[in-house]
């Protein structure tokens, strides 16, 4: 094991800050088995934002060119949290420089680039480099509990799945145009939050076989150009000039999985739902549901209840449930583990793998670039279904 691990984050937007905060906290959750974690650099082309983020989260310096991070001898681990279209060049450059890489989902904006990145990762892994993708919701205790109820048979045979991820960051027509609103069909709401919902659905329902009923809609077709830097989902001053929105505000589709069928729906224009991830699984012996709105509980109903008391019960998550005991300082029932916390668990798992801590003694490993390619193939099948008027499309 190395005496220390030097960390950098490329991208200082909303998700980049989540990665930076996560590396800062990673040593404070679970047992103190990690080597010293050195917070070295924040990279962002917008220097004022990079400088502020570095100072805020205690990183030693900021840089404006990712190549400085690739060339730095004091950096071992890098999170890549920038626009999807930039992932390939940066990730391939970092892997070639011998850096361990954690890339945000989706792996890229095109399947061709994602496959090329997976090939580069295979070569790097053979040389002892770790390349992973962040599927942060797989760290959620509530989602893991539902998976446990499926695996141990308490929900019986899984009959069907319902999932939605509604957001409203794009519901205002004056939200400025940015890379999030420009790209091919399927790179909008589907690529942004549908990428989360799709891997969660497979985690609960088994590998996807085919999709059908694909439908996209762009509700707001023009957005104003910003008068300044756009960071994350922020709004701000905009000009009178507009630019076309080229991808989806809303997407819906059906899917057939190994265990069951289901319906999935995503939106970035669902006013009043800033971050509404909702899952429900129906089985032959009962049902379970979970929502990001209240991640501290899971609701469960089982058919063997007394008839006059049958119905959903609320189960506070705590040390009896997956990914909970011994982690946070307050790991009592009802405290809850939120979305920011999932990034901490993700960073911890990534650092444990880089440090060489055996898998049996570590948090579950982060997913591979091959998993990231599959995630994009799933979403590409949805886009193909939509282009074919909702036709059934097999997923590779």
N, C-alpha and C positions, 0 to 999 in steps of 0.2 A: 504494500500500500504506500502511495506517495505521502510525504510528510505534510503536504498541503496541496490544495487544488485552487487554481486561479480561475475566476469566473468573469465572463463578459456577457452582456445582453445587447444584441443589435436590434434597434427599434425602441423608441422611448414613448410610444403612444400608450393607450390604455392597457392593452395586453402586455406590452413590454414592461410597463410598471409592475404588472402582476408578477411577471417572471423575476424582476429585480427584487421585489419585496419577498418573493418566495425563497430565493437564494439566501437572503439575509436571515430568514427564519428557519431554514431547513435544519440547522444544527440544533435548534431548540425543541424539536419534536422528537419523540421516541428516545431510545437510549443514545448516550453520547459516543457513538462508534465511528462517526465520520472524522477524517483528518481535518486540520484547520482549513476553513473555507475563506479564501481571500477574494474580496469583492473588488475587481480590478478596473473594469471599463464599461461604460455605456456608449454605444455607437448610434449616432443618428445624424442624418444629413442636415437637419435643422439644429444648428449648434446651440442656440439658447435653450431649446428643450432638452437636448442631451446633457448640457451643463447642469440645468436645474434637477434633472432626474438623477444624475450621478451624486449631486450633493444631498438630495432628499433621502436616498437609500444607502448612502455611505460608500459609494464606489470611489476608487482612487482618482479616476480621470474620465474624461469623455473624449471621443474622437468623432470626426465627421465622415470618415471613410472606413468601411468595413475591412479594407485591406490592411489597415494598421493593426487591427485585431488579429487577422490571420498571421501577420508577421511577428507579433509580439511573443517574446520568449516566456513572459510571466503569466500567460493565459493558457489554460488547459481545456476549459469547457465554455461553450458558447450557445446561448439561446438565440434563435433567429425568429424575430417577431416583427416582420415588415410586410408590405403588400405582397400578396401571393405571387404575383408575376415576377417578383425579385428573388424569390426563394432559391431557384436553381443556381443562378450564378454565384450567389453568396455561399450556399451550402456546399457546392462542389469545390469552391475555393478554400473553404475552411477545412473540409475533409482532406483535400490535397496537402494542406499545411499541417495535418496531423492533429487537428482539434477535434474533441468530442462535441457532437452537435445534437441539440434538442430543437427540433423545428416545430413551429406552431402548425396546427391544422388549418385548412386543407394543405396537403403537401405542396401543391403548386396550383397554377390556374389552368394548366393543360395536362392531360394524361401523358402526353409525350414527354413533357418536362419531368413529370413525377416519376415515370419509368426510368428516365435517365438518372435521376437522383437516387433511385433505388439501386441501380447498377453501380453507381459511384459508392454507395454505402456498402454494398457487398464487398467491393475491393478494400474499402477502408476497414471493415470489420475483420477481414482476413489479416489485417496488420495490427489488430488490437485496438482499433478505434470504435467507440460507441456512437451509433447514429440512431436517434429515436424520434418519434413524433408524439406530440402532446394531445392525448385524448383524456382531458382532465376529469370529465364526468365519471370515468371508470373508477375514480377514487371516492365517489359519493357513498357514504354508509347507507343511505336510503335505497339507492339503486342496487347496491350490493345485497341488501337484505331481500329485496324482491327476487333477485337472482337465486338467493339461497332458498327461498320459499318454493321456487320452481324446481330447483335441483333436488331438494329433499322430498318432494312430492306433496307438500302440504297444500298447494294450490291444485293438485291433481293434473290432469292433462290440460295443457295450455290451449285454450279455444281461440282467442284472438287478442290483438294488441291495439291500443289506441295511443298515439303520441302526437303532441303538438309542441312547437316552439315558436311562440308569438313574441315579437319584439316591436317597439314603436319608434326606434331611433330614426326611421325615415318617414314617419307619418306626416310631418310638416313639409309642405311644398317648398318652404324657403330653406330647408336643410341644404347646405352647399354640396355641389357635385364633388365627388372624390373617387378614388380608385374602386371603392366599394360598389359604386353605381355603374361602372363601366366594365364590360367584359362580355363573353359569350353567354347565351341562355344557360341558366343553371349556376352561374357564378355569383348571383345576387343573394337573395335570402336562402336559397337552397345551399349554395356553397358556404355561406357564412354560418348560419345556425343549423341548417339541414345536415351539415357534415357532423355536428354533434348528435343530432337526433338519430341519424342512420346507424352510427356505430353503437349507440345505446340500444337501439332496437335489435341489432344482431347479438349484442351481449345477452339480452334477455330471451330472445326468440330463436336463436341459432342462426347459422349462415343464411343469407338471403339467396333465393333461387331466381325469382323473376319479379318484375315490377309492371304495373299497368295503371291506366287512368291518369297518367302524368298530365298535369296542367299548370302552366305558368301564367302569371298576369303582372303587367307593369302598370300600376295605378297612377303613378306620377311620372310622366314621360319626359319632362324637362326640369332641370334644377339650375339654380343660379350659380355662377362661378364665384368662388370665395375671394374676398379681399384680404388675403393673408393665409397663414398656415392652417390646414385642417388637421386636427389631432383627434383620433378616435371617432366618437360620435358627436363631437362638439359642434355647436352652431356658431354663428358670428356674423360679422358684416359681410354682405354679399354685393355683387355688382348687378347692373341691370341686364347684363349678358347672361344667356343660359346655354347649357350644353345638354345633349340628349342622354337620357338614361337608357342603357342598352341591355340591362339584365333584369331579372325577376324581383319584384317586390313581394310576390306571394307564390307559393308552390304547394301542390298537393298531389298525392299518389297513393296507390295501394301496393302492397308487397306481400309476397309469399316467402316465408322463412322455413327453416327445417322443422320448427315446432308448430307453427301456426301461420295465420294470415293477419294482416293489420292494415291500418290506415294512418298515414303520416301527413302532417300539415305544418307549414312554416310561413312566417310573415315578418316583415320589418316595418309594416305600416299598420299594425294592430294597436290603434290608440288606446291608452289606458293599460297596456300590457308591456311594461318596459323590459321585462326579462322573464317571461312566463313559459317555462319548460314544464310540461305536465305529461305524466305517463300513467297508463292504467292497463293492467293485465288481467284477463278473465280466464279462470280455469274451471275444470269440472268439479272442484271441491271448494271454490271460493274465488276471491279476487283481491288485488292489492293495487294501491295507487300512491303516487308521490308527486310532489310539486316543488320546484325551485323557489316558489314564493314562501314556503315554510319548510326548509330542508331539514328541520330538526325532528320531523315526525314522518312515519309511514302509516297509511290507513289500510287496514286489513279486515276482510270479512270471510268467515268460513261457514260452510253449510252445517257443520255439526254443533252450531250454537243452539241454545234453547230457542224454540220457534218464536216466542214472544219477545226475545231479545236480539233476534237476528238483525244484522246490519253491519255497516262499517264501524270499526273501533279505531281509535287513535292510539298509536304506539310511539311513545317518546323514544328517540334513538339514544343509545348510551353504550356503555362498555360491553354489553351482551351482544352487540352487533358488529359487523365487519368494519375494519379500518378505524376503530374508535379507541379501544382501550390502550392506555399508555402513551397516547400521542400528545394531545394538547394538555397544557397545565391543568385546566379544568375539563376533565373528561367524564363528568357526571351526566346522567340522563337529562335531556331537555336543554343542554347548553347549545347544541347544534354546531354543525360544521358547514360553513358557507362556501360560496364559489371562490372567494380569494384563498380560503384554506386549502381547497383542492389543488391549487397551484403549488402550495407549500409541500403537500404530500408528493406531488409529481416531481418537484425539484429534488426532494429528499431521495426518492426512488432512483432518479437519474444519477445523482451524486454517489449513491451507494454502489451502483453498477460500475461507475467510473473508478471508484475507490477499490474495486475488487472484492467487495463484501459478497459472500456467496448468496445466491438467490434464496436459499432456504432460510437465511438469517436477515433477509431484506424485505422491504415492501414489494408488492408485485411490480415486476419490471414494466417500464414504459413500452409502448408498442413499437414495432419495427417500421421502417420505411415501406416494406412490402405490404404491411397493414394499411399504410397511408395510400398506397397505390390502389389497393382493393376498395378503400373508402371512396376514392374518386371514380373508380369503375362503377360502383353502386350509383353514385350521383349522375354519372354519364348515361347510365341506362334510363334513369328518370328523364333526363333531357331528351333522350331519343324517343321515349314513349310520348312525351309532350309534342315533339316535332311530328310524330306519326298520328296525332289526334287521339292519344290515349291508348295506343296499341300495347299489347303485352311484349315485353322485351326481357330476354334472359340476361342475368348478371354473370359476368365472367368470374 
